[in-house]
């Protein structure tokens, strides 16, 4: 479920009255993605495109080793589109342009960060890599908590490219060093987070140049003001948490999380809490 649609769920919980926002029809997330796919095929008819979810695709350009397994996520583009639907053509042009970008520029030490992904997604992408010609490759990942893993990627302005041991070796970076670099690079690559506050004490955290859930990986998270807040990572660029300082927020959070998880509208089914200064799966 996209963060944009999730936002509407929480608004409904608060019984907010929302009037019509746009006079013209607005594309759904999957319609926006399909428009992007059509633009991709128009730009390069040879492109092999696989749909991952309602706002994500994987693109392979046959014969070009630098443009294999490219992950294009339209989440941020869709948010910008909802802000101003008249920018549809410009946004599609910008994001589709990622498929033709020079990927070598993205594979640099200062672009290595870690992102949060469910184990099912990691396994699915590893299966995809195992079916590609040549030596089998795998993502560089490690368990975080519950069904979540952290995965090494190369970050750019509008997209991420998953790291493999082979790509890191080409840079002269060991896997151990890459994990260290991922923490060092993250604050600069992530930028500012956005926090949407609701009257019942729920917080929707996004922004961060699409890296918002990665903020959970920083040691400061479990040492700062949010250390008592339970968290649910709802999609690859946002998470929901309860403000422990608001009375009743914990109950509201768990009620919403149960419904979202039961309806399979969340990327993760694990509620995260801080224990002994680090993230862990809530056990109660």
C-alpha positions as CSV (number, residue, x, y, z in Angstrom):
1,X,0.0,0.0,0.0
2,X,1.5,3.4,-1.0
3,X,2.1,6.0,1.7
4,X,-0.3,8.3,-0.2
5,X,-3.1,5.8,0.1
6,X,-2.1,4.9,3.7
7,X,-2.5,8.6,4.6
8,X,-6.1,8.5,3.5
9,X,-6.7,5.5,5.8
10,X,-5.4,7.5,8.9
11,X,-7.4,10.5,7.8
12,X,-10.5,8.3,7.8
13,X,-9.7,7.0,11.2
14,X,-9.7,10.6,12.5
15,X,-13.1,11.2,10.7
16,X,-11.7,14.1,8.9
17,X,-13.9,15.7,6.3
18,X,-12.0,16.1,3.0
19,X,-13.4,17.9,0.1
20,X,-12.6,17.4,-3.6
21,X,-9.0,18.2,-4.3
22,X,-8.8,18.1,-8.1
23,X,-11.4,18.9,-10.7
24,X,-9.8,16.6,-13.2
25,X,-9.6,12.8,-12.9
26,X,-6.5,11.7,-11.0
27,X,-4.5,8.5,-11.9
28,X,-4.4,5.7,-9.3
29,X,-0.9,4.5,-8.3
30,X,-1.0,1.6,-10.7
31,X,-2.3,3.7,-13.5
32,X,0.6,6.2,-12.9
33,X,3.0,3.2,-13.0
34,X,1.5,1.9,-16.2
35,X,1.9,5.3,-17.8
36,X,5.5,5.2,-16.8
37,X,5.9,1.8,-18.3
38,X,4.4,3.0,-21.6
39,X,6.8,5.9,-21.6
40,X,9.7,3.5,-21.0
41,X,8.7,1.3,-23.9
42,X,8.3,4.3,-26.1
43,X,11.8,5.5,-25.1
44,X,13.4,2.1,-25.6
45,X,11.4,-0.7,-27.2
46,X,14.0,-3.3,-26.2
47,X,13.5,-2.6,-22.5
48,X,12.4,-5.7,-20.5
49,X,10.1,-4.4,-17.7
50,X,8.8,-6.3,-14.8
51,X,6.2,-4.9,-12.4
52,X,7.2,-5.3,-8.8
53,X,4.3,-3.5,-7.1
54,X,1.8,-0.7,-7.7
55,X,4.6,1.9,-8.0
56,X,7.7,-0.1,-8.7
57,X,9.3,-1.7,-11.8
58,X,12.5,-3.5,-12.6
59,X,14.1,-2.6,-16.0
60,X,16.6,-4.6,-18.0
61,X,18.2,-3.3,-21.2
62,X,19.4,-6.3,-23.3
63,X,23.1,-6.2,-24.2
64,X,23.9,-3.4,-21.7
65,X,25.6,-4.9,-18.5
66,X,25.4,-1.5,-16.8
67,X,21.6,-1.4,-17.1
68,X,20.5,-4.7,-15.7
69,X,18.1,-5.1,-12.8
70,X,17.5,-1.3,-12.5
71,X,14.9,-0.6,-9.8
72,X,12.7,2.4,-10.7
73,X,10.3,3.5,-7.9
74,X,7.6,5.9,-8.8
75,X,6.6,6.6,-5.2
76,X,8.1,10.1,-5.0
77,X,7.0,10.9,-8.5
78,X,3.4,10.0,-7.7
79,X,3.4,12.2,-4.6
80,X,4.6,15.1,-6.7
81,X,1.9,14.3,-9.3
82,X,-0.8,14.4,-6.6
83,X,0.4,17.9,-5.6
84,X,0.1,19.0,-9.2
85,X,-1.5,16.6,-11.8
86,X,-0.6,19.0,-14.6
87,X,3.0,17.9,-14.2
88,X,2.3,14.3,-15.3
89,X,4.3,14.5,-18.5
90,X,7.3,16.2,-16.9
91,X,7.4,13.8,-14.0
92,X,7.2,10.7,-16.3
93,X,10.0,12.2,-18.5
94,X,12.2,12.7,-15.5
95,X,11.7,9.3,-13.9
96,X,11.9,7.4,-17.1
97,X,15.1,9.2,-17.9
98,X,16.7,7.2,-15.0
99,X,16.7,4.1,-17.3
100,X,19.0,5.9,-19.6
101,X,21.3,7.4,-17.0
102,X,25.0,6.6,-16.6
103,X,24.9,4.0,-13.9
104,X,28.6,4.1,-13.4
105,X,28.2,7.6,-11.8
106,X,25.9,6.0,-9.2
107,X,28.3,3.3,-8.2
108,X,30.5,5.3,-5.8
109,X,31.6,4.9,-2.2
110,X,29.8,8.0,-1.0
111,X,26.5,6.7,-2.4
112,X,26.4,3.5,-0.4
113,X,23.5,3.4,2.1
114,X,21.2,0.8,3.6
115,X,17.5,0.5,3.0
116,X,14.8,-1.4,4.8
117,X,13.1,-4.2,2.9
118,X,11.0,-7.3,3.8
119,X,12.8,-10.7,3.5
120,X,10.2,-11.8,0.9
121,X,11.4,-8.9,-1.4
122,X,15.0,-9.8,-0.9
123,X,14.4,-13.4,-1.7
124,X,12.3,-12.5,-4.7
125,X,15.1,-10.3,-6.1
126,X,17.7,-12.9,-5.4
127,X,15.6,-15.4,-7.4
128,X,15.5,-12.9,-10.2
129,X,19.3,-12.4,-10.2
130,X,19.9,-16.2,-10.1
131,X,18.0,-16.5,-13.5
132,X,20.2,-13.9,-15.2
133,X,23.0,-15.1,-17.6
134,X,26.5,-15.3,-16.2
135,X,27.7,-15.9,-12.6
136,X,24.9,-15.8,-10.0
137,X,24.8,-12.7,-7.9
138,X,22.9,-11.9,-4.7
139,X,21.9,-8.7,-2.8
140,X,24.1,-7.8,0.2
141,X,21.6,-7.9,3.1
142,X,21.4,-8.8,6.8
143,X,18.5,-9.4,9.2
144,X,17.1,-6.3,11.0
145,X,14.1,-7.6,13.0
146,X,11.1,-9.8,12.4
147,X,10.4,-10.0,8.6
148,X,12.7,-7.0,7.8
149,X,16.2,-7.0,6.4
150,X,18.5,-4.1,5.7
151,X,19.9,-4.1,2.2
152,X,22.9,-2.2,0.7
153,X,22.2,0.1,-2.2
154,X,23.8,2.8,-4.2
155,X,21.6,5.9,-3.8
156,X,21.0,8.6,-6.5
157,X,18.7,11.6,-6.6
158,X,15.6,9.7,-7.8
159,X,16.4,6.0,-7.5
160,X,18.5,3.3,-5.8
161,X,20.5,0.5,-7.4
162,X,20.9,-2.6,-5.3
163,X,24.5,-3.4,-4.4
164,X,26.0,-6.9,-4.9
165,X,29.4,-8.2,-3.7
166,X,30.6,-8.0,-7.3
167,X,29.8,-4.3,-7.6
168,X,31.4,-3.5,-4.2
169,X,34.5,-5.5,-5.2
170,X,34.8,-3.4,-8.4
171,X,35.0,-0.4,-6.2
172,X,37.6,-2.0,-3.9
173,X,35.1,-2.0,-1.0
174,X,34.7,-5.0,1.3
175,X,31.2,-5.9,2.5
176,X,32.2,-5.0,6.1
177,X,33.4,-1.6,5.0
178,X,30.3,-1.1,2.9
179,X,28.1,-1.5,6.0
180,X,30.2,1.1,7.8
181,X,30.0,3.4,4.9
182,X,26.2,3.0,4.7
183,X,25.9,4.5,8.2
184,X,28.3,7.3,7.5
185,X,26.7,8.3,4.2
186,X,23.1,8.0,5.3
187,X,22.6,11.4,7.0
188,X,23.9,13.3,4.0
189,X,22.0,11.2,1.4
190,X,18.7,11.1,3.4
191,X,18.2,14.8,3.9
192,X,15.2,16.1,5.9
193,X,12.3,13.9,7.0
194,X,8.7,14.9,6.9
195,X,6.3,14.1,9.7
196,X,2.5,14.1,9.4
197,X,0.9,14.4,12.8
198,X,-2.6,13.1,13.6
199,X,-4.8,14.1,16.5
200,X,-4.8,10.6,17.9
201,X,-1.0,10.6,18.3
202,X,-0.1,8.7,15.2
203,X,2.8,10.0,13.1
204,X,3.4,9.2,9.4
205,X,7.1,9.7,8.6
206,X,8.3,10.1,5.0
207,X,10.5,12.3,2.9
208,X,14.2,11.8,3.4
209,X,14.7,11.6,-0.4
210,X,12.8,8.3,-0.3
211,X,15.0,6.9,2.5
212,X,12.8,7.6,5.5
213,X,12.8,4.0,6.9
214,X,16.6,4.1,6.8
215,X,16.5,6.6,9.6
216,X,15.5,3.7,11.8
217,X,18.9,2.2,11.2
218,X,20.8,5.1,12.8
219,X,21.8,4.6,16.4
220,X,20.3,7.9,17.3
221,X,16.8,6.6,16.7
222,X,16.8,4.4,19.8
223,X,18.6,7.0,21.8
224,X,16.5,10.0,21.0
225,X,13.0,11.3,21.5
226,X,11.3,8.5,19.6
227,X,12.9,5.6,21.5
228,X,9.6,4.7,23.2
229,X,7.6,4.8,20.0
230,X,6.4,1.6,18.3
231,X,6.9,1.6,14.6
232,X,5.4,-0.1,11.5
233,X,7.2,0.2,8.2
234,X,4.3,0.5,5.7
235,X,6.2,0.8,2.5
236,X,9.7,1.4,1.2
237,X,9.7,5.1,1.8
238,X,7.6,5.7,4.9
239,X,6.7,4.4,8.3
240,X,4.0,5.0,11.0
241,X,4.6,5.3,14.7
242,X,2.9,6.3,17.9
243,X,3.9,9.4,19.8
244,X,4.5,8.0,23.2
245,X,3.9,11.4,24.6
246,X,0.2,11.5,23.6
247,X,-2.3,9.7,25.7
248,X,-4.0,6.8,23.9
249,X,-1.6,6.9,20.9
250,X,-0.2,3.5,21.7
251,X,-3.7,1.9,21.6
252,X,-4.6,3.8,18.4
253,X,-1.3,2.7,16.8
254,X,-1.8,-1.0,17.6
255,X,-5.4,-1.0,16.5
256,X,-4.4,0.6,13.1
257,X,-1.4,-1.7,12.7
258,X,-3.5,-4.8,13.3
259,X,-6.0,-3.8,10.6
260,X,-3.3,-2.8,8.1
261,X,-1.3,-6.0,8.6
262,X,-4.5,-8.2,8.5
263,X,-5.5,-6.5,5.2
264,X,-1.9,-7.0,3.9
265,X,-1.7,-3.3,3.2
266,X,1.7,-2.9,4.8
267,X,5.1,-3.8,3.4
268,X,6.0,-5.4,6.8
269,X,4.0,-7.3,9.3
270,X,6.5,-6.6,12.1
271,X,5.9,-3.9,14.8
272,X,9.3,-2.5,15.8
273,X,10.3,-1.3,19.2
274,X,13.6,-0.2,20.7
275,X,15.2,-2.7,23.2
276,X,18.6,-2.2,24.8
277,X,19.3,0.6,22.3
278,X,18.5,-1.2,19.1
279,X,15.4,-2.2,17.1
280,X,13.7,-5.4,17.8
281,X,10.4,-7.1,16.9
282,X,7.6,-6.4,19.4
283,X,6.7,-9.7,21.1
284,X,3.5,-8.8,23.0
